[in-house]
Amino acid sequence: MSQKSSRIPGFYKLTVEERLEKVSQFAELNEEEKLCFLKNGDLSLAIDKEIADRMIENVIGIYELPLGIATNFLINGKDYLIPMAIEETSVVAAASNAARIARVRGGFEAEASDQVMIGQVQLLHVPDIEKAINNILKARENLLEVANRQDKVLVSLGGGAKDIEIRKLGENEMLVVHLLVDVKDAMGANAVNTMVEAIAPLLEEITGGKARLKIISNLADRRLARARAVFDKEAMGGEDVVDAFLEGYRFALLDPYRAATHNKGIMNGIDAVAIATGNDWRAIEAGAHAYAARDGTYKPLTRYWKDDDGNLVGEIELPIAVGVVGGAVSIHKKAQICRKILGVKTAKELAMILASVGLAQNFAALLALSTVGIQKGHMELHAQNIAVMAGAKGDQIDEVAQRMIKEGKIRLDRAKELMKELYG
């Protein structure tokens, strides 16, 4: 038997089917496994393989996630159905329940700043730092003009490069020039990267230094979204529950180990909506966690307190860089449909929705943790998944799942035993 090798010259030149055949030979996939990448049962695919082949490299097929709808969301007086693409159980249900509780007292109030992204140019070996700073400031208008020549459409829409900032890093080790760009309804990475690459040679000339990295920053702290909600104490289960909730929140406020999981719960919701709408959830994650540590200690992205009536008030603030035009959002059919379900027209509106969903998700997780525990909500869906893995179908799934939950034995071996006992 010949030894397998991942060295496949010209792999990128092959068709999708030819690449899949090569991978199938390498991994010994059968026909059913191969077809999984090109077909999706009775469901239509989000994108056809030809489009997928132009979105990323070396495509062999399409991989989809479950798409659910979170209900009950009232944001700034407007009702929304929220598409969420995620594989984790309980997330959609938790968001819906949190939105139902928030709805009692008017739902979510949200806002977002202007859609300003930061492009960075790293300047090294600058002979005179202070002189370089002065020269950059004098050349500000020229730098902005050069940047804006790169995207006349964005400028015509009222966006484009708006300002220059300068930072010194290390012991005068380097200068970093920030180009502030209003990207309007795009995520903005392509526009910003093009602009900083265009001004880099001019910055070298002005400063006498060497421009090394020219790239967007995902710490989009000029592009913040905020949401706030009052969670009715009676809908939560009483003021004792509110107090228990706040004790759980205090843990995250004092401990970065807990804060990391606290913020992960926020991103469960935000990422799911970002994926559903074709946005770069990795960029949002990077910005969120960097923002959580902006003061030198990793902190929760949410705040909670009691109002004068004993109700729980929650707030969230974080960078959210999303787009409704450009990139994958413009060519992924289901992403387009998900934005239609949301009814969003602008990136700012989408950012406000994501912030509200993040707050809802965090509230739901912390409410469960501080009362019944996180596993209760997870267990029913987890048990159903285990039942499916054991071969259950249709009504068998609920029957086997409920038996395992009642026994407190949610395991694959027990699910298989129950399948034999119940159905032979």
N, C-alpha and C positions, 0 to 999 in steps of 0.2 A: 504494500500500500504506500503510495507516494505521500511524502510529508506535506501538510498543508502550509500555504504561504499567503500572507496578507499583501504581498507585493504583486499587484495586478496592473501592469503597465496599460495605459490607455483606458482605464476603468471609466473615467469621466466621459469618454467619447462614446460609450455604449448606450443603447437605448435603455429605458427603465426595465423592460422585460429581460434584456440581456444581462444587465447588472444583477437583477434578482436571481437569474439562473446561476450566475457565478457564486453569489452568496449562498444559494441553496446547495450547491455542490460542496462549498466549504463547510457549511453547518449541517449538511445532510437533512435538509428540510424536505418534507413530503409535499405532495401536490396540494393538499388541503391547507397546509401551513403557508405555502407560497401564495395561494389565492387570497389569504387573509390580508395581504398587503395591497392587493389590487381591487378587492371587492369588500363590501361591508354588509353582508347578509341582505336583508330586505331594505336597508337604509341607503339613501343616496349619499354619495361622498361629498364632503365639504368642498373639495377642489378636485378636478380631474388630474390625471397623472401628468399631462402635458404642462399644465400650469405649475404643478408641484415641482416639475423638473427644472423650472426657471426660477423658482423661489429659493432653493438651496442646491447644494452640489451633491452629486453621487446618489440621486434619489433611487430608491428601490420600491417605494410604495407610499401609502398614506396611513397615518396613525391618528385615531380619533379618541376623544374623551367623551364621557357622558355630558350631555347638556341639559341642565335643569333650569327652572324658573322660580326665582324667589318672589313671593307675593307680599302684599300689604304695604309696600313702600310708598310713603307720602313725603316728598322732598320739596321744600319751598312751596307748599300748597298744591303740588302737582303729583298725580298718581303715576307710578312706574311699575312695570313688570321687569324684573332684572334677570337677564340670561347669565347663567354661571356654568362654565366648563371646568369640571374638576372630578377627580376620582375618589376623593375622600368622603366617607359617609357622614351624614348629619349636618354638613355645612349649609346646604340649601334650606333644610328645614329650620335650622337654628337662626339663619338670617331672617327667614319669613316670620318666625315667632318673635324675634326682637323687634322687627318692624311693626308687628301687630301691637306690642306693648307700647312702643313709641307713639303709635298712631292715636292712642287714647288722649294724649296731650298735644296733639298737633303735628306729630311726625318729626321729621328732621329739618333743621334750618342749615343751609350750606352756602358757602361762598368760595370763590377761587380768585387768586390774583391774576394779573396779566400773565400771558403764556411766554415768559422770558426764560430762555436757556442760556447757559454759560459755555462758551468755547474757550479752551485754554491753549496758549502758546508758551512753551517752556524755552527760556533763553539762557544759554550757558556761556561761560567765558566772557562775560561782559566786563570790559576793562575799567569802566567807571560807572558804578551802579547809580549814584545820584544824578549824574549827568544824563545817563540813559533814561531815567524816569522822567526828567524834565523834557527831554527830546520827544519821548512818547506822548506826553501830555500836549506838547506843542503841535504834534502831528495828528492829534485825535480826529479832527474833521477829515483829514485825508485818509486815515485808516478806515474810518466808517464808510467813506465814499467807495474805497476799493472793495470793502466787504460787500456793500450793497450792490455793486455791479454784478456780483455773482448770482443774484436771484432777483431779477427785476419784477417777476410775478409777485413774490412775497412782499416786496416794497410797495407795489401798486395796491396791495390789499391793506396797507397800513402797517405792515410788519417790517422786519429787517433789523440790521444792526443799529442799536440805539446808544450804546455807551462803551467806554473802555475803562477798565480798572487794572491796577498794577499791584502785585504782591511780591515781597521779598521773602525767600525761603532759605533756611539755614543761615550760616554766618556769611551773608552776602554770597551764598553759593550759586543762587540762580534768581532770575526774575521770572515771574509768571504773569503774563498779560491775559486778562479776562475780556472777552468780547461778549457783550450782553445783546442777545438777539431775541426779538419778539417773533416767535414762529407761528403765531395765530392758531390755526386749527390743525396744524401738523404736529407730530411728535418732535420733529425738527433736527434729528441727528444728521441727515444728509446735508441740509442747508447750512447748519453750523459748521460741520467739518469742512465743507467746501470753502466757507468764508475764512476760517482760521488758516487754512492752507494758503489762501490767496494773500493774506496780510503778512505771513511769516517772512518772506524775502524782504519786504519793506521794513519790518521790525529789525531784521539783521542789519540792514543798512543804517537804520537810525541809531542802533545801540552799539554796533561793533561786535555783537555777540553771535552765537550760533543757535539757531532755532532747531530744537530737537523734536519734541512731541507736539503735535497739533491735533487736538481732539476735544470733543464735547465732554463736559462733566455731567455725570449722572446724579451728583448732589445738586438737584435742581431747586435750591432754596430760594430762588426768585419766582418759583412757579408752585406756590403752596395752595393746598385745598384744605378747607376746614368744614367740619360739620358738628352740630350740637343737637341734643335731644333731651327731653325730660321723660324719664321712665316712671310711670305711675306706680306708687308704692303698693297700692292694692292689687294692681295687675301683676306685680312681681311676687305678691304673697305676704305683704305686710312690711312694717318698718323694721322688724327683726331681720328680715331677709335683706333689706337695704343695708343694715349695719354689717351683716355677714359679708355682703358683697364688698363693702368698703374696706373691711379687714383683709379680704383677698387682694384687693387693689393695692393696699399699702405694702403688701409683700413684694409686688412687682416694682413699686416705687423705690424700695430699699435694696433690692437684690438684682443684679444684672442677669444672674442665672434664670431667675423667674421672669424677668423682663423680656428676655429673648423669646420665651415660649408665649408670653402675653402678646408680644408683637407678631409672632407667627400666626396667632389666631386672627389678628387684624388682616394679615396678608392672605389668609385662606379666602376671605371674601374678595379683597381687592384683586388678587391674582386671577381668581375665577372669572371675574367680569372682564378683566384685561384680556385674558385668553379668548373669551367668547367674542370680544369685539376686535380681535386681531391685533392687539397692542403688545408692546414689548414689556412683558411682566418682569423680566430680569432687570431692566433699567429701573423700574419702579421699586423693586426689592432693594437694589443697591442704594438708591436715593433714600428710601425709608429708613434703612438701618444706619446709614451714615448720619442722617438727621437725628436719629434717636441718640446718637453718641456725640452730638455737636458740642456739648459742654464738657467733654472729656470723660463722662461716665455714661454708660448705656442706660437709657431710661425708657419708660413706656411712652408710646405715641398718643395715648389717651389720658384724659384727666376725669376724675369723678368726684362728686361731692353731693351733700344733701341740701335741698333748698329749705326755705322756712316752713314748708308744709310737710317735710319729711320725705319728699320724692327724691329719686336719684337723678342727678344731672350729669350728663356725659358730654365730653368734647374730644375731638380729634383734630390734629394738625400734622400734615406731612407733605413732602413734595410729591406731586403726581404729574408726570410728563406723559400725556397720551395724545393721540391724534384721531381725527375723524376723516382725514384725507391723507393720501400718500402711503407708500409701503404696502405691507400685507393687508392693511385695512381696505385697500382699494381693489384687491384682486381675489380675496377669499370670500366666496359666495355666502357662506354661513355667517361670517363676520359682518358682512353687509346686512344680512337679514336680522342679526342680533341687534345691530344699531337701529334698524327700523323698528324692532320690538320696543327698544328703549325710547325711540322717538327723539334721539339727540341730534342736534344740528351743529353744535360747537364743541371744541375740545374743553372749554371751560365748563360747560354743562356736564360733560362726561366725567371730568375730574371731581365735580361736586357729588355726582352719583357714587363714584368709587369711594370717596371719603365717607359718605353716609353708610355704604355697605360695610366698610371697614369698622366703623363704630358699632354698627349693629352686630357684626360677627363677634367682635371683642366682648360686647355686653353679654351676648348669649353664652359664650364660652365661660366667662367669669361667673355668670349667674349659675350655670350648671356646676361649676367647680366649687362654688361656695355653698351649695345646697345639696343636691343629690349626687354630685360627683360626675365627672365627664363621661364615664363609661356607660351610664344608663341609656343615654341617647344613642350612643354608638352601637350598643350590643344588638339591637334588633336588626339593623341593617347588616352588621357584621355576621350575625347568625344566618341571615338569608344568603349572604355571599358564600359562607361555608357550606350551606345546604346545596347551592348550585354546584360548587366544586365537587360535592359528593354525588352529583348526578340527578338531583331533584329538578323537577320541571312543573310548571303550572301551580296548582294548589299544593303540590307536594312541598314546595319551597317554604310556604308559611307554616305548614304542619310540622316539618322537621325543625325549622327555626324555633318555633314556639316550644317544642319539646326540649330542645337544648337550653333555651333560656330558663324554662321552669326548673330544669335539673341543675342549672349553673355549670353546664359542661359544653361550652361552645368550642368544639374541636372537630377537626376533619374526621378523625377516627370514629368519634361518637356519631357524627352525621352519617357516615357509611353504615354503622351498625343499625341506626334507626331506619335507614333506607331498606335494609334487608328485613328488619322486623316488621315494618309497615307495608312494604310493597313487594317483598320477596326477591 
